């Protein structure tokens, strides 16, 4: 996989997932059933009805089976045919999300996540549907002995049906836990799960995102609604400083401001050493949209004294 030229891993490859071999541990995010009667922990965000993650041969009504960049199957992360206005909390089913649950190996100071991705609207009506995709992105759920934090990037493709085509990254949210989670002061702490928490704005940004200064990028969508073009992306995070290091999409290297980092929440119970990469996609209209992930390489660099 790493010989294709799309990936440039750090010295220690932790996982190299080719979805022709199966799901490789990627799954939907579901509630924590910790309330009395085996009920979910809260109902401020409906985790039951988000779109599913699945293996897909990328079969389209007109073009037939597209396959993946290196075989037949990719990981397909889909919303349902549901959306809310951009300045409102996400509607149930308006997003799809896939997560892989890992732990940080001993002595690691840097982590890199690389993937080949493509995004598409459902081929259920005439038209390209490119502006039916609001956003997609990648973030990492990390926790050490002091903080839980979620560095990540989000491509805002369209808002209210109008093209945006601009990257942003998750950044500190100076809000209370109650403001963060839409008035519910409990399980969710400010900065955690920024894909659906935190106040939304009409331009597609959120209280926990910052636009890249050089972040405008017109990604490949192709001129037909049954064609996929696989794009490489790569995100590197410094675990020692809990900060961003490097983000590249195709031949574009986007620059983080000095010291850029996400919100640092206090550590949660029982999850020290967390290393959970997450891919997600968001619908801008009541039309199902999908993010296809062909393959994922997660690599690390250790401290010299490890």
Secondary structure, 3 states (H helix, E strand, C coil): CHHHCCCCCCCEEEEEEEHHHCCCCEECCCCCCCECCCECCCCCCCCCCCECEEEECCEECCCEECCCCCCCCEEEEECCCCCCCCCCCCCCCCEEEEEEEEECCCCEEEEEEEEEEEEEECCCCCCCCHHHEEEEEEEEEEECCCEEECCEEEEEEEECCEEEEEEEEECCCCCCHHHHCCCCCCCCCCCCCCCCCCCECCCCCECCEEEEEEEECCCCCCCCCCCCCCEEEEEEEECCCCEEEEEEECCEEECCCCCCCCCCEECCCCCCCEEEEEEEEEECCCCCEEEEEEEEEEEEEECCCC
